[in-house]
Amino acid sequence: MNMTTAQIMRLTSLGLLPGIAALTWLYGPGILVNCVAGAAFAWAFDWFGYRLRGEPAAPDCSAVVTGLLLGLALPPLLPVWFVGFGAGGAILLAKHAFGGLGANVFNPAMVGYCAMLVSFPLAMSAWPETDATIDFAALLAAKVGLGNGIPLAAAQGSIDALSGATPLDAFRNAEGKTFAELRSAGLDIESWRTVNGAFLVGGLFILTMGVTRATIPATFLLTLAMLAFVFDDAGSSLSLGPPTLHLMTGATMVTAFFIATDPVTSPSTRNGQIAFAIGCGVLVFVIRAYGGYPDGAAFAVLLMNAATPLIDKIVELRGEAA
């Protein structure tokens, strides 16, 4: 079924809704504010970018999807102007600086997210506990804050309430504990299973609607699961994490279905997509196990975006040789 870019982006936005709803339910309305602000900032910067380039704005909704992807990845109490910073980087630097939609090399949302991650590491790490109580006044105070993330503490009354480590964070800092011991100590993996399950539902929706093909999601998830299985080491303290940890926590499912599948920044052929997805899976696992960040999905996708032209060229040459 042939669809316009606008139709694809609208269906993709619908597919993101279950994951956004799950994150909002678990971490509060700040997530929803991030997504709305991200979409609004991205749309505004997109309009501005077209004006700078002297072209009419394209009503394709791609900027809205970029803003939604950026917003859902951000801590719920992050001040709104931080969201604007990320959206500006995503749209102006990663999209319009390359010539607009279809000419960009890197996934815009991941460029914006990584720019924020390296620029504001403290603010970007301040996730609340899932059972933290945040009233409207406190949320408003946090969202309009002008500091470097410390104002987030005022929203819950203590720094401890902001130290809700994700399972990947906790596993990286396990200090010799096994995954089973971390679970017994109260590691919150169920919340992130809910989030990833919701993005899986949304991912299956866009597959069913023909927005994308299953090649990249299936290959990415299979690669990540196989590496985790091989290096699990029977669950000892030397394990690099079981498949359940890598598949159902962090940004795994949203990466598999909504980020890695970006048709502009991923290969166009099936063989190229398989190579691309394997590369993403390997890099995510390596960064999680040995890198400086607990998840690494955004960096993995950007690195493979850079390799996409080479992958396309290799596939083309092999096709000619055959």
Summary of the structure (lengths in Angstrom):
residues: 322
radius of gyration: 19.4
end to end distance: 29.6
largest distance: 65.5
contacts: 1139
relative contact order: 0.11
helix: 67%
strand: 0%
